[in-house]
Amino acid sequence: MRDSLIFIFLLTSFLFCLSANAQEINFPDIVPEEGERARSFEDYLVQVAWMNNQTKLLYGSRKAKIDEEVKLAKKQWLRGWQFNASLSPRDTTALFNLPEGVPPNTVIPPFLNFGMGISLGDIFTQRNAVKIKKKEAETFDFEINIEKLRVRKEVLQRYQKYLSSLEILKARKQAEEDASTNYVLISEKFRKDKASFEENNEASISYHNAVEKRLNGESEVQLSIISLEEMLGVRWEQVARAKPRYEKKTRTKN
């Protein structure tokens, strides 16, 4: 029994520590707010992508509509009150004793009737209607936050792919230069009968393979830029101009 109590105490303490250390997502850190200076070039890319994100604009428009519906739901109780007015003709012969001297069937202006009613259903359901609309508005907040996480992930992944494609292209250019140098040397030896045909042919094949890989590398760089521009909503050259500012800031800190 004593061991069971100790186990329960330790488990409770562990769960309490987990809940105490749990941190909520700080979405302004995930996507910098418009007008704020991003902390890094990567954050700047995410900020630009979010500013031009069409799904965000769609969610924003829908949320604005829901917010207006919340305001309308708060005033729904007014629909429960009904006012009316009507005119009722007077039967001058049967209902009224006319003053002396007034001929029978004299036309007398009709009654003006007023009425007021209340719909208890609208009044008692108004609070629930407001709650429903508020929940719908909260749903859009969640969807916007989910979209922020998706945009950040996509932008950073595509940017890393772009950086990797640059490094790969750099390596392939160096391999092409080495293959070209070797091909020139082997060709010169072949002309002087100091290298065999096979050696010359292998050097030629290696050089042309290196050229092909370099061309593929350049294509991969361009495709990664196109992929980035799809998320950013602007041309890569426009955002790339800001990169030196962030690199300078990083060097200053170091």
Rosetta blueprint (number, residue, H / E / L):
1 M L
2 R H
3 D H
4 S H
5 L H
6 I H
7 F H
8 I H
9 F H
10 L H
11 L H
12 T H
13 S H
14 F H
15 L H
16 F H
17 C H
18 L H
19 S H
20 A H
21 N H
22 A L
23 Q L
24 E L
25 I L
26 N L
27 F H
28 P H
29 D H
30 I H
31 V L
32 P L
33 E L
34 E L
35 G L
36 E L
37 R L
38 A L
39 R L
40 S L
41 F H
42 E H
43 D H
44 Y H
45 L H
46 V H
47 Q H
48 V H
49 A H
50 W H
51 M H
52 N L
53 N L
54 Q H
55 T H
56 K H
57 L H
58 L H
59 Y H
60 G H
61 S H
62 R H
63 K H
64 A H
65 K H
66 I H
67 D H
68 E H
69 E H
70 V H
71 K H
72 L H
73 A H
74 K H
75 K L
76 Q H
77 W H
78 L H
79 R H
80 G H
81 W E
82 Q E
83 F E
84 N E
85 A E
86 S E
87 L E
88 S E
89 P L
90 R L
91 D L
92 T L
93 T L
94 A L
95 L L
96 F L
97 N L
98 L L
99 P L
100 E L
101 G L
102 V L
103 P L
104 P L
105 N L
106 T L
107 V L
108 I L
109 P L
110 P L
111 F E
112 L E
113 N E
114 F E
115 G E
116 M E
117 G E
118 I E
119 S L
120 L H
121 G H
122 D H
123 I H
124 F H
125 T H
126 Q H
127 R H
128 N H
129 A H
130 V H
131 K H
132 I H
133 K H
134 K H
135 K H
136 E H
137 A H
138 E H
139 T H
140 F H
141 D H
142 F H
143 E H
144 I H
145 N H
146 I H
147 E H
148 K H
149 L H
150 R H
151 V H
152 R H
153 K H
154 E H
155 V H
156 L H
157 Q H
158 R H
159 Y H
160 Q H
161 K H
162 Y H
163 L H
164 S H
165 S H
166 L H
167 E H
168 I H
169 L H
170 K H
171 A H
172 R H
173 K H
174 Q H
175 A H
176 E H
177 E H
178 D H
179 A H
180 S H
181 T H
182 N H
183 Y H
184 V H
185 L H
186 I H
187 S H
188 E H
189 K H
190 F H
191 R H
192 K L
193 D L
194 K L
195 A L
196 S L
197 F H
198 E H
199 E H
200 N H
201 N H
202 E H
203 A H
204 S H
205 I H
206 S H
207 Y H
208 H H
209 N H
210 A H
211 V H
212 E H
213 K H
214 R H
215 L H
216 N H
217 G H
218 E H
219 S H
220 E H
221 V H
222 Q H
223 L H
224 S H
225 I H
226 I H
227 S H
228 L H
229 E H
230 E H
231 M H
232 L H
233 G L
234 V L
235 R L
236 W H
237 E H
238 Q H
239 V H
240 A H
241 R L
242 A L
243 K H
244 P H
245 R H
246 Y H
247 E H
248 K H
249 K H
250 T H
251 R H
252 T H
253 K H
254 N L
